[in-house]
Amino acid sequence: MNKPVLVGVLMFALILLVIGYYSYNLVQNSAEVEVCMDFHGLHNCKTAKGATREFALRSATTNACAAIASGVTDSIGCENTPPSKVTWK
């Protein structure tokens, strides 16, 4: 293996390590929440993690609404409905 190829491989490995390190820290310093949504007589609960409490809450709400709302209009309506239950973990 010649020197330029070895340097390229080492740089690629270093980049992967940096990405892995920051990804691991993002998950470790995250908020986790369970959100339950009621919409048009349907009920669904989902759990999500996020880097911030706001992101985790929005992600869990979107995931819970995905199973009980059909179409764009219903999805927007469901996501703008206050959750019936929020449990921070």
NUMARMI-171576 format. One line per 2 residues: for each residue x, y, z of C-alpha. Coordinates in Angstrom, 3 decimals. Each point is the difference from the previous one (the first is absolute). Example, Ala and Ser with C-alpha at 12.3 -4.5 7.8 and 13.67 -1.06 7.14 Angstrom:
2
12.300/-4.500/7.800 ~ 1.370/3.440/-0.660
END
This chain:
89
0.000/0.000/0.000 ~ 1.538/3.306/-1.012
0.125/3.063/2.230 ~ -2.861/2.101/-1.582
-2.428/-2.928/0.279 ~ 0.956/-0.612/3.631
-0.463/3.691/0.849 ~ -3.421/-0.054/-1.709
-1.098/-3.066/1.937 ~ 1.151/1.523/3.302
-1.814/3.294/-0.741 ~ -3.189/-1.905/-0.834
0.252/-1.982/3.248 ~ 0.562/3.205/1.968
-3.087/1.613/-1.542 ~ -2.094/-3.071/0.887
1.261/0.115/3.589 ~ -0.872/3.687/0.351
-3.501/-0.548/-1.403 ~ -0.507/-2.988/2.307
1.200/1.936/3.040 ~ -2.349/2.944/-0.594
-2.917/-2.305/-0.807 ~ 0.563/-1.938/3.224
0.124/3.206/2.063 ~ -3.173/1.264/-1.643
-1.877/-3.135/1.023 ~ 1.458/0.011/3.514
-1.000/3.613/0.657 ~ -3.530/-0.351/-1.261
-3.518/0.298/1.310 ~ -2.454/-2.905/-0.216
-3.768/0.369/0.114 ~ -3.121/-2.087/-0.512
-2.911/1.858/-1.599 ~ -3.579/-1.256/-0.282
-2.300/1.600/-2.568 ~ -3.786/-0.173/-0.391
-1.341/1.028/-3.411 ~ -3.387/-0.718/-1.601
-0.738/-2.668/2.601 ~ 3.312/-1.810/-0.501
2.788/-0.306/2.577 ~ 3.712/-0.697/-0.450
3.142/0.366/2.136 ~ 3.613/0.233/-1.219
3.400/0.553/1.618 ~ 2.764/2.117/-1.529
3.434/1.374/0.890 ~ 1.436/3.308/-1.071
2.927/2.306/0.626 ~ -2.414/2.423/1.712
-3.297/-0.424/1.834 ~ -1.803/1.938/-2.737
1.384/-2.250/-2.760 ~ -0.851/-3.177/1.925
-3.554/1.244/0.643 ~ -0.540/0.952/-3.655
1.407/-3.338/-1.229 ~ -2.170/-2.072/2.339
-3.087/2.032/-0.949 ~ 0.666/-0.436/-3.715
0.579/-3.752/0.430 ~ -3.165/-0.453/2.065
-2.075/1.930/-2.541 ~ 1.408/-1.960/-2.939
-1.968/-3.095/1.028 ~ -3.341/1.708/0.707
-0.199/2.759/-2.608 ~ -0.444/-0.494/-3.730
1.042/2.620/-2.498 ~ 1.789/3.298/0.358
-2.943/1.931/1.436 ~ -0.682/-2.587/2.724
3.718/-0.278/0.808 ~ 0.310/3.759/0.478
-3.193/0.066/2.062 ~ 1.183/-2.851/2.198
3.464/1.490/0.529 ~ -1.567/3.316/1.049
-2.254/-1.734/2.542 ~ 1.325/0.052/3.582
1.193/-3.454/1.129 ~ -2.318/-1.917/2.331
3.041/-1.214/1.971 ~ 3.690/0.970/0.158
2.450/-2.057/2.070 ~ 3.650/1.092/0.190
2.456/-2.850/0.545
END
